[in-house]
Structures are given as C-alpha cells and as structure tokens.
Amino acid sequence: MGVVETDKWLNENFDHPSKICEQIDSGKPDLYSYLVQFGMYTPNRRTWDYFQRLQKNKIWAEVRKLLTKYQKLWNGPEVNIYIFPIDRRFGDKGGVSFKKKMFLFLSPLEDQMELEALFVHEYHHVCRMNKQKKEIIDYNLLDSIILEGLAEYAVEYYCGSKYRAKWRDYYEERELEQYWQVLKEKIIEIKREQPLHDRILFGKRGYPKLLGYALGYHLTKAMPKDENFSEKINFYSNSENFIK
C-alpha cells in the first residue's frame, strides 16, 4: 500500500479513465462516475496539461513524503493513495477518502503547502474512520459533519489559517448557530443513505453550499481543547461528545 503509480496508468490510458478505475476496483463499474462528482478529470487538453505538469513537479514523490510524515506523526494506517488531475470546474484541488483508499485530484499548485493542506484533510479522514468503532455504512449526519469539521481543524492546526478551505468563510458564527438550532434535534437521526444527509452536508436543494461542512467546524471549534486534542480527541472521540 502507499502512493500508487497512477502516473503510469495515465500515460497508458489517459483518454480512458474508466479503464483506469477498473484497475482500482474491477468490482465497481460505476467508480469513475462516482469520482467525477468529487473532481476527477475528464480527458481534454487542459487536464492533459495538468497531468504533464504534475509529473514535472514530481507530485507523486511529494505525496509519498507527506504520507511518511503524517503516518509517523499520527500513527496512521496504511492506505492506497491515487493521484489524478482535477476537472477545472472543481477548482485547484479536491479529494475523497475511505478507510483503505484516498483519492487526490490536483492541478499544478504554485504553493506546495496547498498540497499539504489537502493531504492533511483527506488523511485525517482516513485516520478517524479507522480509529472509530462505527462502520462508515452506519454513519449518521452528525458523524459526517464532525468528520469534516475535525479534518479542517487539523488543516489549520498543522498548516496554518492561510490554508483553510474557502467554505470556512461562507457563514458568520451567528448564522451557523441559527442553522444548528434548527437542525440539532434531527441531525443524529439522519442516516448516511438518506437523501437529506447529502442535501445538508453538501448544500443542495434548499440548503446553502457546504452547510454541513461549516456546521462541523462550528461544533469542533466550540469544544474545549488541550495539547492532546488534535491527536486523541480528533480520532477517537465519538461524534456525540461534540454536542454535549
């Protein structure tokens, strides 16, 4: 496990990302369609140029260094990391993570700390999902928003406030508190497979953009912290502890 040499796959099959995804998991024919929702490239001149520049900047080697650093720092688990160019519609960087897999979607970033910030956010997900006793399939909306809030807290803690996600500035604290007061009674009841889960988390169909992400940070920010917060509570504490 580790950083997979997707650069070789891209050189061979750049115009056929579905074939590349079959190499990741042949049992999921819809994997490419799923990853596209989070920023995975579609073949065109721009994304080919992104790939060429990512190779030139030796991004695969840089991510290996980051994995070594944070695996040691957090006593983190083994994980397969897949790096691909990002679709320009999703901005400069993006990602999605699971217990054993982590996907990074990238453009040629001018500031390498942006790469570290993305890595910290996504690998933090991997660590917490592996440390929690609850399986991902059993997550409720509270679990999901705390997962996002803690990961972004880690970005600020390890990379600095300059590198926090843009969604952190979408709402004022009073707005988030108002949303929380409305949603807090049912947020534990909303299961991961229910449509309302993604509507609130990502901000769709009547809910503002990335509301769940912002609420998650709002809750984690309010929790008292000590020197062990980032390494211990972040990974081990149950989501319910953040609303007591």
C-alpha positions as protocol buffer text, in pm:
chain_id: "A"
residue {
  index: 1
  type: MET
  ca { x: 0 y: 0 z: 0 }
}
residue {
  index: 2
  type: GLY
  ca { x: 106 y: 362 z: -36 }
}
residue {
  index: 3
  type: VAL
  ca { x: 113 y: 610 z: -323 }
}
residue {
  index: 4
  type: VAL
  ca { x: 1 y: 418 z: -631 }
}
residue {
  index: 5
  type: GLU
  ca { x: 185 y: 492 z: -958 }
}
residue {
  index: 6
  type: THR
  ca { x: -120 y: 633 z: -1130 }
}
residue {
  index: 7
  type: ASP
  ca { x: 115 y: 843 z: -1343 }
}
residue {
  index: 8
  type: LYS
  ca { x: 200 y: 523 z: -1534 }
}
residue {
  index: 9
  type: TRP
  ca { x: -169 y: 442 z: -1572 }
}
residue {
  index: 10
  type: LEU
  ca { x: -235 y: 791 z: -1701 }
}
residue {
  index: 11
  type: ASN
  ca { x: 45 y: 767 z: -1956 }
}
residue {
  index: 12
  type: GLU
  ca { x: -110 y: 447 z: -2088 }
}
residue {
  index: 13
  type: ASN
  ca { x: -483 y: 522 z: -2064 }
}
residue {
  index: 14
  type: PHE
  ca { x: -536 y: 894 z: -2011 }
}
residue {
  index: 15
  type: ASP
  ca { x: -824 y: 905 z: -2260 }
}
residue {
  index: 16
  type: HIS
  ca { x: -994 y: 610 z: -2091 }
}
residue {
  index: 17
  type: PRO
  ca { x: -1037 y: 694 z: -1721 }
}
residue {
  index: 18
  type: SER
  ca { x: -1298 y: 420 z: -1681 }
}
residue {
  index: 19
  type: LYS
  ca { x: -1029 y: 164 z: -1765 }
}
residue {
  index: 20
  type: ILE
  ca { x: -804 y: 322 z: -1503 }
}
residue {
  index: 21
  type: CYS
  ca { x: -1079 y: 292 z: -1245 }
}
residue {
  index: 22
  type: GLU
  ca { x: -1117 y: -77 z: -1329 }
}
residue {
  index: 23
  type: GLN
  ca { x: -757 y: -120 z: -1213 }
}
residue {
  index: 24
  type: ILE
  ca { x: -855 y: 32 z: -879 }
}
residue {
  index: 25
  type: ASP
  ca { x: -1165 y: -180 z: -825 }
}
residue {
  index: 26
  type: SER
  ca { x: -1291 y: -405 z: -1102 }
}
residue {
  index: 27
  type: GLY
  ca { x: -1599 y: -485 z: -894 }
}
residue {
  index: 28
  type: LYS
  ca { x: -1731 y: -128 z: -913 }
}
residue {
  index: 29
  type: PRO
  ca { x: -1810 y: -38 z: -1276 }
}
residue {
  index: 30
  type: ASP
  ca { x: -1955 y: 295 z: -1163 }
}
residue {
  index: 31
  type: LEU
  ca { x: -1641 y: 406 z: -974 }
}
residue {
  index: 32
  type: TYR
  ca { x: -1541 y: 662 z: -1235 }
}
residue {
  index: 33
  type: SER
  ca { x: -1887 y: 822 z: -1231 }
}
residue {
  index: 34
  type: TYR
  ca { x: -1867 y: 842 z: -853 }
}
residue {
  index: 35
  type: LEU
  ca { x: -1520 y: 1000 z: -852 }
}
residue {
  index: 36
  type: VAL
  ca { x: -1620 y: 1257 z: -1113 }
}
residue {
  index: 37
  type: GLN
  ca { x: -1857 y: 1403 z: -852 }
}
residue {
  index: 38
  type: PHE
  ca { x: -1555 y: 1491 z: -639 }
}
residue {
  index: 39
  type: GLY
  ca { x: -1333 y: 1634 z: -910 }
}
residue {
  index: 40
  type: MET
  ca { x: -1170 y: 1353 z: -1108 }
}
residue {
  index: 41
  type: TYR
  ca { x: -1067 y: 1467 z: -1452 }
}
residue {
  index: 42
  type: THR
  ca { x: -1239 y: 1421 z: -1783 }
}
residue {
  index: 43
  type: PRO
  ca { x: -996 y: 1382 z: -2075 }
}
residue {
  index: 44
  type: ASN
  ca { x: -921 y: 1709 z: -2254 }
}
residue {
  index: 45
  type: ARG
  ca { x: -625 y: 1933 z: -2336 }
}
residue {
  index: 46
  type: ARG
  ca { x: -634 y: 2117 z: -2006 }
}
residue {
  index: 47
  type: THR
  ca { x: -635 y: 1807 z: -1786 }
}
residue {
  index: 48
  type: TRP
  ca { x: -361 y: 1651 z: -2003 }
}
residue {
  index: 49
  type: ASP
  ca { x: -154 y: 1964 z: -1942 }
}
residue {
  index: 50
  type: TYR
  ca { x: -227 y: 1936 z: -1569 }
}
residue {
  index: 51
  type: PHE
  ca { x: -102 y: 1578 z: -1573 }
}
residue {
  index: 52
  type: GLN
  ca { x: 217 y: 1671 z: -1757 }
}
residue {
  index: 53
  type: ARG
  ca { x: 293 y: 1947 z: -1508 }
}
residue {
  index: 54
  type: LEU
  ca { x: 212 y: 1727 z: -1208 }
}
residue {
  index: 55
  type: GLN
  ca { x: 467 y: 1478 z: -1340 }
}
residue {
  index: 56
  type: LYS
  ca { x: 723 y: 1752 z: -1395 }
}
residue {
  index: 57
  type: ASN
  ca { x: 669 y: 1875 z: -1038 }
}
residue {
  index: 58
  type: LYS
  ca { x: 716 y: 1519 z: -905 }
}
residue {
  index: 59
  type: ILE
  ca { x: 388 y: 1529 z: -714 }
}
residue {
  index: 60
  type: TRP
  ca { x: 382 y: 1153 z: -661 }
}
residue {
  index: 61
  type: ALA
  ca { x: 714 y: 1176 z: -473 }
}
residue {
  index: 62
  type: GLU
  ca { x: 591 y: 1477 z: -273 }
}
residue {
  index: 63
  type: VAL
  ca { x: 279 y: 1289 z: -160 }
}
residue {
  index: 64
  type: ARG
  ca { x: 496 y: 994 z: -54 }
}
residue {
  index: 65
  type: LYS
  ca { x: 691 y: 1232 z: 172 }
}
residue {
  index: 66
  type: LEU
  ca { x: 367 y: 1364 z: 322 }
}
residue {
  index: 67
  type: LEU
  ca { x: 239 y: 1012 z: 384 }
}
residue {
  index: 68
  type: THR
  ca { x: 560 y: 921 z: 567 }
}
residue {
  index: 69
  type: LYS
  ca { x: 542 y: 1240 z: 774 }
}
residue {
  index: 70
  type: TYR
  ca { x: 181 y: 1211 z: 890 }
}
residue {
  index: 71
  type: GLN
  ca { x: 178 y: 835 z: 920 }
}
residue {
  index: 72
  type: LYS
  ca { x: 456 y: 872 z: 1175 }
}
residue {
  index: 73
  type: LEU
  ca { x: 308 y: 1181 z: 1343 }
}
residue {
  index: 74
  type: TRP
  ca { x: -42 y: 1033 z: 1380 }
}
residue {
  index: 75
  type: ASN
  ca { x: 45 y: 665 z: 1397 }
}
residue {
  index: 76
  type: GLY
  ca { x: -173 y: 645 z: 1090 }
}
residue {
  index: 77
  type: PRO
  ca { x: -289 y: 339 z: 899 }
}
residue {
  index: 78
  type: GLU
  ca { x: -170 y: 207 z: 565 }
}
residue {
  index: 79
  type: VAL
  ca { x: -371 y: 342 z: 274 }
}
residue {
  index: 80
  type: ASN
  ca { x: -363 y: 334 z: -107 }
}
residue {
  index: 81
  type: ILE
  ca { x: -338 y: 688 z: -246 }
}
residue {
  index: 82
  type: TYR
  ca { x: -449 y: 759 z: -603 }
}
residue {
  index: 83
  type: ILE
  ca { x: -348 y: 1089 z: -766 }
}
residue {
  index: 84
  type: PHE
  ca { x: -526 y: 1228 z: -1074 }
}
residue {
  index: 85
  type: PRO
  ca { x: -567 y: 1566 z: -1246 }
}
residue {
  index: 86
  type: ILE
  ca { x: -868 y: 1765 z: -1133 }
}
residue {
  index: 87
  type: ASP
  ca { x: -1151 y: 1889 z: -1350 }
}
residue {
  index: 88
  type: ARG
  ca { x: -1122 y: 2270 z: -1363 }
}
residue {
  index: 89
  type: ARG
  ca { x: -1487 y: 2308 z: -1255 }
}
residue {
  index: 90
  type: PHE
  ca { x: -1385 y: 2193 z: -908 }
}
residue {
  index: 91
  type: GLY
  ca { x: -1108 y: 2447 z: -855 }
}
residue {
  index: 92
  type: ASP
  ca { x: -742 y: 2377 z: -785 }
}
residue {
  index: 93
  type: LYS
  ca { x: -765 y: 2069 z: -565 }
}
residue {
  index: 94
  type: GLY
  ca { x: -1006 y: 1816 z: -421 }
}
residue {
  index: 95
  type: GLY
  ca { x: -1031 y: 1469 z: -279 }
}
residue {
  index: 96
  type: VAL
  ca { x: -1238 y: 1189 z: -133 }
}
residue {
  index: 97
  type: SER
  ca { x: -1132 y: 924 z: 117 }
}
residue {
  index: 98
  type: PHE
  ca { x: -1228 y: 583 z: 252 }
}
residue {
  index: 99
  type: LYS
  ca { x: -1077 y: 357 z: 518 }
}
residue {
  index: 100
  type: LYS
  ca { x: -827 y: 197 z: 279 }
}
residue {
  index: 101
  type: LYS
  ca { x: -830 y: 432 z: -21 }
}
residue {
  index: 102
  type: MET
  ca { x: -760 y: 802 z: -68 }
}
residue {
  index: 103
  type: PHE
  ca { x: -808 y: 999 z: -390 }
}
residue {
  index: 104
  type: LEU
  ca { x: -637 y: 1334 z: -456 }
}
residue {
  index: 105
  type: PHE
  ca { x: -742 y: 1546 z: -754 }
}
residue {
  index: 106
  type: LEU
  ca { x: -488 y: 1814 z: -837 }
}
residue {
  index: 107
  type: SER
  ca { x: -389 y: 2099 z: -1062 }
}
residue {
  index: 108
  type: PRO
  ca { x: -27 y: 2226 z: -1071 }
}
residue {
  index: 109
  type: LEU
  ca { x: -35 y: 2414 z: -740 }
}
residue {
  index: 110
  type: GLU
  ca { x: 203 y: 2707 z: -709 }
}
residue {
  index: 111
  type: ASP
  ca { x: 216 y: 2680 z: -330 }
}
residue {
  index: 112
  type: GLN
  ca { x: 315 y: 2332 z: -211 }
}
residue {
  index: 113
  type: MET
  ca { x: 152 y: 2398 z: 127 }
}
residue {
  index: 114
  type: GLU
  ca { x: -179 y: 2377 z: -59 }
}
residue {
  index: 115
  type: LEU
  ca { x: -90 y: 2017 z: -137 }
}
residue {
  index: 116
  type: GLU
  ca { x: -9 y: 1950 z: 228 }
}
residue {
  index: 117
  type: ALA
  ca { x: -337 y: 2109 z: 339 }
}
residue {
  index: 118
  type: LEU
  ca { x: -534 y: 1880 z: 108 }
}
residue {
  index: 119
  type: PHE
  ca { x: -334 y: 1579 z: 223 }
}
residue {
  index: 120
  type: VAL
  ca { x: -391 y: 1662 z: 591 }
}
residue {
  index: 121
  type: HIS
  ca { x: -766 y: 1697 z: 537 }
}
residue {
  index: 122
  type: GLU
  ca { x: -804 y: 1370 z: 348 }
}
residue {
  index: 123
  type: TYR
  ca { x: -561 y: 1159 z: 550 }
}
residue {
  index: 124
  type: HIS
  ca { x: -724 y: 1285 z: 867 }
}
residue {
  index: 125
  type: HIS
  ca { x: -1046 y: 1131 z: 736 }
}
residue {
  index: 126
  type: VAL
  ca { x: -866 y: 801 z: 683 }
}
residue {
  index: 127
  type: CYS
  ca { x: -723 y: 804 z: 1036 }
}
residue {
  index: 128
  type: ARG
  ca { x: -1052 y: 889 z: 1206 }
}
residue {
  index: 129
  type: MET
  ca { x: -1253 y: 638 z: 1003 }
}
residue {
  index: 130
  type: ASN
  ca { x: -1005 y: 367 z: 1102 }
}
residue {
  index: 131
  type: LYS
  ca { x: -996 y: 465 z: 1471 }
}
residue {
  index: 132
  type: GLN
  ca { x: -1372 y: 488 z: 1515 }
}
residue {
  index: 133
  type: LYS
  ca { x: -1556 y: 169 z: 1609 }
}
residue {
  index: 134
  type: LYS
  ca { x: -1855 y: 261 z: 1392 }
}
residue {
  index: 135
  type: GLU
  ca { x: -1852 y: 141 z: 1032 }
}
residue {
  index: 136
  type: ILE
  ca { x: -1895 y: 408 z: 762 }
}
residue {
  index: 137
  type: ILE
  ca { x: -2217 y: 249 z: 642 }
}
residue {
  index: 138
  type: ASP
  ca { x: -2362 y: 318 z: 988 }
}
residue {
  index: 139
  type: TYR
  ca { x: -2265 y: 688 z: 995 }
}
residue {
  index: 140
  type: ASN
  ca { x: -2535 y: 947 z: 1056 }
}
residue {
  index: 141
  type: LEU
  ca { x: -2521 y: 1313 z: 955 }
}
residue {
  index: 142
  type: LEU
  ca { x: -2359 y: 1413 z: 1284 }
}
residue {
  index: 143
  type: ASP
  ca { x: -2075 y: 1167 z: 1220 }
}
residue {
  index: 144
  type: SER
  ca { x: -2025 y: 1311 z: 872 }
}
residue {
  index: 145
  type: ILE
  ca { x: -2018 y: 1677 z: 972 }
}
residue {
  index: 146
  type: ILE
  ca { x: -1784 y: 1612 z: 1265 }
}
residue {
  index: 147
  type: LEU
  ca { x: -1555 y: 1418 z: 1031 }
}
residue {
  index: 148
  type: GLU
  ca { x: -1533 y: 1723 z: 803 }
}
residue {
  index: 149
  type: GLY
  ca { x: -1503 y: 1976 z: 1083 }
}
residue {
  index: 150
  type: LEU
  ca { x: -1220 y: 1793 z: 1255 }
}
residue {
  index: 151
  type: ALA
  ca { x: -1028 y: 1745 z: 932 }
}
residue {
  index: 152
  type: GLU
  ca { x: -1040 y: 2117 z: 863 }
}
residue {
  index: 153
  type: TYR
  ca { x: -940 y: 2194 z: 1220 }
}
residue {
  index: 154
  type: ALA
  ca { x: -635 y: 1974 z: 1158 }
}
residue {
  index: 155
  type: VAL
  ca { x: -551 y: 2174 z: 845 }
}
residue {
  index: 156
  type: GLU
  ca { x: -547 y: 2497 z: 1043 }
}
residue {
  index: 157
  type: TYR
  ca { x: -353 y: 2334 z: 1327 }
}
residue {
  index: 158
  type: TYR
  ca { x: -79 y: 2185 z: 1109 }
}
residue {
  index: 159
  type: CYS
  ca { x: -72 y: 2415 z: 804 }
}
residue {
  index: 160
  type: GLY
  ca { x: -198 y: 2749 z: 934 }
}
residue {
  index: 161
  type: SER
  ca { x: -517 y: 2950 z: 889 }
}
residue {
  index: 162
  type: LYS
  ca { x: -399 y: 3073 z: 548 }
}
residue {
  index: 163
  type: TYR
  ca { x: -466 y: 2727 z: 408 }
}
residue {
  index: 164
  type: ARG
  ca { x: -812 y: 2666 z: 546 }
}
residue {
  index: 165
  type: ALA
  ca { x: -1087 y: 2581 z: 300 }
}
residue {
  index: 166
  type: LYS
  ca { x: -1287 y: 2858 z: 138 }
}
residue {
  index: 167
  type: TRP
  ca { x: -1613 y: 2724 z: 284 }
}
residue {
  index: 168
  type: ARG
  ca { x: -1489 y: 2827 z: 627 }
}
residue {
  index: 169
  type: ASP
  ca { x: -1566 y: 3187 z: 531 }
}
residue {
  index: 170
  type: TYR
  ca { x: -1910 y: 3128 z: 379 }
}
residue {
  index: 171
  type: TYR
  ca { x: -2100 y: 3189 z: 703 }
}
residue {
  index: 172
  type: GLU
  ca { x: -2080 y: 3402 z: 1013 }
}
residue {
  index: 173
  type: GLU
  ca { x: -2091 y: 3230 z: 1352 }
}
residue {
  index: 174
  type: ARG
  ca { x: -2439 y: 3363 z: 1426 }
}
residue {
  index: 175
  type: GLU
  ca { x: -2572 y: 3214 z: 1100 }
}
residue {
  index: 176
  type: LEU
  ca { x: -2425 y: 2874 z: 1181 }
}
residue {
  index: 177
  type: GLU
  ca { x: -2570 y: 2885 z: 1531 }
}
residue {
  index: 178
  type: GLN
  ca { x: -2912 y: 2961 z: 1385 }
}
residue {
  index: 179
  type: TYR
  ca { x: -2886 y: 2666 z: 1145 }
}
residue {
  index: 180
  type: TRP
  ca { x: -2767 y: 2445 z: 1429 }
}
residue {
  index: 181
  type: GLN
  ca { x: -3061 y: 2537 z: 1650 }
}
residue {
  index: 182
  type: VAL
  ca { x: -3300 y: 2439 z: 1370 }
}
residue {
  index: 183
  type: LEU
  ca { x: -3124 y: 2113 z: 1276 }
}
residue {
  index: 184
  type: LYS
  ca { x: -2980 y: 1980 z: 1601 }
}
residue {
  index: 185
  type: GLU
  ca { x: -3287 y: 1781 z: 1706 }
}
residue {
  index: 186
  type: LYS
  ca { x: -3286 y: 1560 z: 1396 }
}
residue {
  index: 187
  type: ILE
  ca { x: -2923 y: 1563 z: 1287 }
}
residue {
  index: 188
  type: ILE
  ca { x: -2842 y: 1236 z: 1468 }
}
residue {
  index: 189
  type: GLU
  ca { x: -3148 y: 1068 z: 1316 }
}
residue {
  index: 190
  type: ILE
  ca { x: -3049 y: 1139 z: 955 }
}
residue {
  index: 191
  type: LYS
  ca { x: -2869 y: 832 z: 823 }
}
residue {
  index: 192
  type: ARG
  ca { x: -2596 y: 832 z: 560 }
}
residue {
  index: 193
  type: GLU
  ca { x: -2814 y: 662 z: 298 }
}
residue {
  index: 194
  type: GLN
  ca { x: -3099 y: 912 z: 331 }
}
residue {
  index: 195
  type: PRO
  ca { x: -3116 y: 1188 z: 64 }
}
residue {
  index: 196
  type: LEU
  ca { x: -3137 y: 1458 z: 333 }
}
residue {
  index: 197
  type: HIS
  ca { x: -2788 y: 1360 z: 452 }
}
residue {
  index: 198
  type: ASP
  ca { x: -2616 y: 1485 z: 135 }
}
residue {
  index: 199
  type: ARG
  ca { x: -2856 y: 1776 z: 92 }
}
residue {
  index: 200
  type: ILE
  ca { x: -2742 y: 1926 z: 424 }
}
residue {
  index: 201
  type: LEU
  ca { x: -2378 y: 1810 z: 410 }
}
residue {
  index: 202
  type: PHE
  ca { x: -2305 y: 1945 z: 62 }
}
residue {
  index: 203
  type: GLY
  ca { x: -2576 y: 2210 z: 46 }
}
residue {
  index: 204
  type: LYS
  ca { x: -2830 y: 2103 z: -213 }
}
residue {
  index: 205
  type: ARG
  ca { x: -3198 y: 2158 z: -288 }
}
residue {
  index: 206
  type: GLY
  ca { x: -3288 y: 2426 z: -38 }
}
residue {
  index: 207
  type: TYR
  ca { x: -2974 y: 2418 z: 181 }
}
residue {
  index: 208
  type: PRO
  ca { x: -2682 y: 2659 z: 135 }
}
residue {
  index: 209
  type: LYS
  ca { x: -2350 y: 2546 z: -9 }
}
residue {
  index: 210
  type: LEU
  ca { x: -2146 y: 2306 z: 210 }
}
residue {
  index: 211
  type: LEU
  ca { x: -2360 y: 2383 z: 513 }
}
residue {
  index: 212
  type: GLY
  ca { x: -2273 y: 2052 z: 681 }
}
residue {
  index: 213
  type: TYR
  ca { x: -1901 y: 2115 z: 647 }
}
residue {
  index: 214
  type: ALA
  ca { x: -1934 y: 2457 z: 806 }
}
residue {
  index: 215
  type: LEU
  ca { x: -2155 y: 2324 z: 1087 }
}
residue {
  index: 216
  type: GLY
  ca { x: -1899 y: 2055 z: 1159 }
}
residue {
  index: 217
  type: TYR
  ca { x: -1622 y: 2308 z: 1203 }
}
residue {
  index: 218
  type: HIS
  ca { x: -1855 y: 2527 z: 1410 }
}
residue {
  index: 219
  type: LEU
  ca { x: -1908 y: 2239 z: 1654 }
}
residue {
  index: 220
  type: THR
  ca { x: -1545 y: 2128 z: 1675 }
}
residue {
  index: 221
  type: LYS
  ca { x: -1426 y: 2485 z: 1718 }
}
residue {
  index: 222
  type: ALA
  ca { x: -1654 y: 2526 z: 2020 }
}
residue {
  index: 223
  type: MET
  ca { x: -1518 y: 2220 z: 2203 }
}
residue {
  index: 224
  type: PRO
  ca { x: -1260 y: 2288 z: 2478 }
}
residue {
  index: 225
  type: LYS
  ca { x: -911 y: 2184 z: 2367 }
}
residue {
  index: 226
  type: ASP
  ca { x: -586 y: 2081 z: 2532 }
}
residue {
  index: 227
  type: GLU
  ca { x: -250 y: 1973 z: 2395 }
}
residue {
  index: 228
  type: ASN
  ca { x: -387 y: 1627 z: 2311 }
}
residue {
  index: 229
  type: PHE
  ca { x: -689 y: 1747 z: 2115 }
}
residue {
  index: 230
  type: SER
  ca { x: -551 y: 1705 z: 1764 }
}
residue {
  index: 231
  type: GLU
  ca { x: -413 y: 1355 z: 1807 }
}
residue {
  index: 232
  type: LYS
  ca { x: -652 y: 1194 z: 2055 }
}
residue {
  index: 233
  type: ILE
  ca { x: -996 y: 1353 z: 2051 }
}
residue {
  index: 234
  type: ASN
  ca { x: -983 y: 1407 z: 1675 }
}
residue {
  index: 235
  type: PHE
  ca { x: -952 y: 1037 z: 1604 }
}
residue {
  index: 236
  type: TYR
  ca { x: -1109 y: 860 z: 1900 }
}
residue {
  index: 237
  type: SER
  ca { x: -1384 y: 1077 z: 2045 }
}
residue {
  index: 238
  type: ASN
  ca { x: -1741 y: 987 z: 1949 }
}
residue {
  index: 239
  type: SER
  ca { x: -1930 y: 1246 z: 1748 }
}
residue {
  index: 240
  type: GLU
  ca { x: -2189 y: 1285 z: 2022 }
}
residue {
  index: 241
  type: ASN
  ca { x: -1921 y: 1426 z: 2254 }
}
residue {
  index: 242
  type: PHE
  ca { x: -1914 y: 1741 z: 2043 }
}
residue {
  index: 243
  type: ILE
  ca { x: -2275 y: 1833 z: 2117 }
}
residue {
  index: 244
  type: LYS
  ca { x: -2294 y: 1754 z: 2488 }
}
